[in-house]
Amino acid sequence: MLSTHRSYHYRHKKRESRDKSAAPKASLEELGREIFFCGDPHGAFDHILQAAREHRPKAMVILGDLQPPAPLHEVLADILPYVDVWWIPGNHDTDNDVFYDRLWRSELAGHNLHGRVATVNGVRIAGLGGVFRGQIWMPPQAPNYMSAGAFIRRIGRGNMWRGGLPRRHRTSIFPSTYDNLCEHRADVLVTHEAPGCHRKGFLAIDQLAKKLQVKFLFHGHQHEDRHYPTYYGFTPRGVGYRGIVNLFGEDVVAAQIDPREMMEATDMASSLENYDRLTFKRLG
């Protein structure tokens, strides 16, 4: 009896050769030119809207102290169809319930970068919003509370706000958030607080940048337009009051003079003028 068994030979499909003419993957530097970093707006957004219309970046990241005059998605409605807007909170964003709700209850609440890493136009951006406060943690001192939960258990139900952390401390940096962020990797770090190269900065920010292995760091808060040298493997950039820069720290919109500095300068000039008058009278 003849065997009816047939042997089958399967042809393996040849691998498709890669198209060598395909465009190479964009570099961090190329992608970064399409991302703008915006210094503290403190309620003014016209310059951000204008820069977006004029330059058409793929994304914009706001570095805290937004204090929007309306829900954030309404303030930026004209540019949201073509600009991916992200933000971190600053210390003044929890000054009152209104500012808080216009951010955390806006349609852009999910674009809060605080305590996370997100891919923005192909660039991994880590965010640490808020500020260090002595009641919670003031580096380099040891923290008083490691987490929001630990603080809530201490203060009791009567001191809670909306069933949780007091509003003010929703822009306080807790070590648990910081430590969790240290476990990630990113290309860029955005913070509200300044790094240690600033006279009012914190080495804890430098250490975070090193852990994340970032190449660039952008901060707000101090209202100073500052170029720093590259150190620890990353380049920090202080974005001034209502200023806007690109990944390379180049000005897109020049920073404005901080009103506080203007007042201080005016007060100093007035004091010197009064001193000169008194001196002239005595000499006369």
Order of alpha helices (4+ residues) and beta strands (2+ residues): alpha-beta-alpha-beta-alpha-beta-alpha-beta-beta-alpha-alpha-beta-alpha-beta-beta-beta-beta-beta-alpha
